[in-house]
Structures are given as structure tokens and as C-alpha cells.
């Protein structure tokens, strides 16, 4: 027999364990993440279970921060050569 699904129900998403590194000197040791109306406040330095989609958002965010830092360093290096 096929399972009936309520129109308001959402499928269970796979949970994954993550641990965000502590950032010394940071004003807050929490990271806020929102996706499709769901909000999470994740404490750094603590292993927590989050939906796989939230872990993916965090991975993409980290990748973009890294790319931005590389670009910033390259621009600063180019600027110092032009002085």
C-alpha cells in the first residue's frame, strides 16, 4: 500500500554532524544560518547535528570567504607594486 503524504508535511532530511572552529577574538562564537525559512544558530567549537542542506550552505559560505580573502590579498599586492 502506498504511503499517504500530508500536503503540509516535509520529508525528513538527512542530518550530518558538523563542528565550526572557534575564532579567537571574534565578537560572537555563534554562526547564524537561514535557508528556506528555517533558521539555525550554531555554536562554534561544539559538534552538532544539522540538516545536510545547512551543512552545504556553510561549506559554500566558507569557500566564498576563502575566495574573497585571496582576491583581497591579490589586490593589495598589486596595489603595493604600483606605489
C-alpha positions, 0 to 999 in steps of 0.5 A: 500500500502506498504511503499517504503524504500530508500536503503540509508535511516535509520529508525528513532530511538527512542530518550530518554532524558538523563542528565550526572552529572557534575564532579567537577574538571574534565578537560572537562564537555563534554562526547564524544560518537561514535557508528556506525559512528555517533558521539555525544558530550554531555554536562554534567549537561544539559538534552538532547535528544539522540538516545536510542542506545547512551543512552545504550552505556553510561549506559554500559560505566558507569557500566564498570567504576563502575566495574573497580573502585571496582576491583581497590579498591579490589586490593589495599586492598589486596595489603595493607594486604600483606605489 
